Amino acid sequence: MIEHTSDDATPAVITETLLSVIRLMRKQVDAAMSAQGLSLAREKLLTAIAQEGTCRPAELANVLQQSPRTITDAIDAMDRDGLLVRRRHPTDRRSQLLELTEAGKQALAQVKKPKQEAIDRLFDGLDLAARQQLLISLQSIEILAQRIEEQN
């Protein structure tokens, strides 16, 4: 970790630091969840199916902003592991619908607590005021990034 002074608070340094933090956070949360049998990536996909309800793989790819091929590979693996099932679409023979199995629902429930504990550990050093300021700053950056993306 490189320590920076307030003089170093350039957008480039902030971006590099934020990307590093995201990588470290993802790694630590994933490790806590994987110890319970479900990776962060799989949890994200299963959570999307749980929230969307029965859905097509293409809809899932859109919701997760992933390529259809990436989603297909993940669906194949989770189907083999019994976490979800594919069903034929009732009106479109070319399409499949995805549903969580009971095992998929249980896997999601099982990682909920370790995921939250890992996230809480990451923010132990920040008091409420610091967390609120961080959230406000990140939301401002997010709004700007969305506007830039919409313009492109």
Backbone torsions as a table, in degrees:
resi	resn	phi	psi	omega
1	MET	NA	130.9	177.1
2	ILE	-95.8	127.7	177.2
3	GLU	-88.1	135.9	-178.5
4	HIS	-117.7	153.2	173.8
5	THR	-94.6	172.6	179.2
6	SER	-64.0	-23.4	176.8
7	ASP	-68.3	-20.5	-178.6
8	ASP	-88.6	6.8	-173.9
9	ALA	-76.9	51.0	176.8
10	THR	-80.5	158.4	176.4
11	PRO	-55.5	-36.4	179.9
12	ALA	-65.6	-44.4	179.8
13	VAL	-66.6	-42.9	178.3
14	ILE	-60.7	-44.8	-179.8
15	THR	-62.3	-47.3	179.8
16	GLU	-62.1	-39.7	178.6
17	THR	-66.1	-44.2	179.5
18	LEU	-62.2	-43.1	178.0
19	LEU	-63.1	-38.5	177.0
20	SER	-65.0	-44.3	178.6
21	VAL	-61.1	-44.6	179.5
22	ILE	-60.1	-43.9	179.5
23	ARG	-61.5	-47.2	-179.8
24	LEU	-64.8	-41.4	178.8
25	MET	-62.5	-47.2	180.0
26	ARG	-59.8	-43.7	-179.0
27	LYS	-61.7	-45.6	-177.6
28	GLN	-70.5	-41.1	178.0
29	VAL	-67.1	-42.3	179.0
30	ASP	-61.6	-41.9	179.7
31	ALA	-62.3	-42.9	179.5
32	ALA	-63.8	-40.2	-179.0
33	MET	-74.2	-42.6	-178.2
34	SER	-61.8	-30.9	176.9
35	ALA	-62.3	-22.4	177.4
36	GLN	-99.2	4.8	172.5
37	GLY	100.7	4.4	-178.4
38	LEU	-141.8	118.4	-179.7
39	SER	-70.4	163.3	177.7
40	LEU	-60.4	-40.8	180.0
41	ALA	-63.2	-44.4	178.7
42	ARG	-66.6	-39.6	179.1
43	GLU	-61.6	-40.1	179.7
44	LYS	-62.0	-44.2	-179.7
45	LEU	-67.2	-45.9	179.7
46	LEU	-65.0	-37.5	177.9
47	THR	-63.7	-40.4	178.1
48	ALA	-62.5	-41.8	178.1
49	ILE	-65.0	-42.5	179.1
50	ALA	-61.0	-39.9	-178.9
51	GLN	-75.5	-39.5	-178.7
52	GLU	-77.3	-24.8	-171.5
53	GLY	81.3	-165.6	178.3
54	THR	-56.4	127.0	-175.8
55	CYS	-147.6	163.6	176.7
56	ARG	-82.7	152.4	176.4
57	PRO	-56.8	-38.6	-179.7
58	ALA	-64.6	-37.8	177.2
59	GLU	-65.4	-40.0	178.8
60	LEU	-64.2	-43.0	178.0
61	ALA	-60.0	-40.6	179.1
62	ASN	-65.6	-46.4	-179.8
63	VAL	-61.1	-41.6	-177.2
64	LEU	-87.5	-2.5	-178.3
65	GLN	53.9	49.3	179.3
66	GLN	-122.4	160.9	176.5
67	SER	-73.3	148.2	177.7
68	PRO	-55.8	-36.2	180.0
69	ARG	-64.2	-42.6	178.2
70	THR	-61.5	-44.5	179.9
71	ILE	-64.2	-41.7	-179.8
72	THR	-60.5	-44.5	178.6
73	ASP	-60.7	-43.6	179.5
74	ALA	-66.3	-40.4	178.5
75	ILE	-63.4	-43.8	178.0
76	ASP	-55.4	-48.1	-177.6
77	ALA	-65.3	-42.7	-178.1
78	MET	-74.0	-27.8	173.3
79	ASP	-65.5	-46.4	177.7
80	ARG	-60.2	-35.3	-178.7
81	ASP	-83.4	-1.8	176.7
82	GLY	77.8	18.8	-179.1
83	LEU	-88.1	-21.1	176.0
84	LEU	-148.6	164.7	176.5
85	VAL	-128.8	152.8	173.8
86	ARG	-103.5	136.6	176.0
87	ARG	-126.7	152.4	175.6
88	ARG	-70.1	140.7	175.9
89	HIS	-69.6	136.3	-175.5
90	PRO	-66.5	-26.3	-177.1
91	THR	-118.3	-11.2	-178.4
92	ASP	-125.4	100.4	-174.8
93	ARG	-62.5	-23.3	-178.7
94	ARG	-80.8	-10.8	-171.6
95	SER	-111.7	151.5	175.8
96	GLN	-117.1	156.4	174.1
97	LEU	-117.1	144.4	-179.7
98	LEU	-107.3	140.0	176.5
99	GLU	-138.9	146.2	173.5
100	LEU	-73.5	143.6	171.5
101	THR	-89.2	173.3	175.1
102	GLU	-61.1	-38.6	177.6
103	ALA	-62.7	-37.7	177.2
104	GLY	-65.2	-42.5	178.1
105	LYS	-64.3	-40.7	178.9
106	GLN	-66.3	-40.4	179.0
107	ALA	-61.2	-41.8	177.1
108	LEU	-62.3	-44.2	-179.6
109	ALA	-64.8	-36.4	-176.0
110	GLN	-67.8	-31.2	-177.3
111	VAL	-94.6	-6.2	-177.2
112	LYS	-58.4	-50.0	-177.6
113	LYS	-67.4	-49.7	179.0
114	PRO	-62.0	-33.1	176.6
115	LYS	-63.1	-48.8	-179.2
116	GLN	-64.0	-39.2	178.7
117	GLU	-63.5	-41.2	178.6
118	ALA	-64.6	-41.7	178.5
119	ILE	-64.9	-44.0	179.7
120	ASP	-60.3	-41.0	178.4
121	ARG	-60.2	-36.5	-179.3
122	LEU	-65.8	-26.3	-176.7
123	PHE	-108.3	9.2	-179.3
124	ASP	-56.4	-33.0	-176.5
125	GLY	-81.5	-4.0	-178.1
126	LEU	-109.2	129.7	174.9
127	ASP	-79.0	175.3	-176.5
128	LEU	-57.8	-43.2	-178.5
129	ALA	-62.8	-41.4	179.2
130	ALA	-66.5	-40.2	178.2
131	ARG	-65.0	-41.1	178.9
132	GLN	-63.8	-43.7	179.2
133	GLN	-64.6	-40.7	177.2
134	LEU	-61.0	-45.1	179.5
135	LEU	-61.8	-44.5	179.0
136	ILE	-60.6	-45.1	-179.9
137	SER	-63.4	-45.7	-179.7
138	LEU	-64.8	-39.1	178.0
139	GLN	-64.2	-37.9	177.6
140	SER	-63.3	-44.7	177.9
141	ILE	-63.7	-41.0	179.7
142	GLU	-61.3	-43.1	178.7
143	ILE	-61.7	-45.4	178.8
144	LEU	-62.7	-43.3	179.9
145	ALA	-63.5	-39.4	177.6
146	GLN	-64.7	-40.4	178.3
147	ARG	-63.2	-42.9	178.5
148	ILE	-62.7	-42.6	179.7
149	GLU	-64.0	-39.8	179.5
150	GLU	-66.1	-30.6	179.6
151	GLN	-74.2	-24.1	-178.4
152	ASN	-84.3	NA	NA
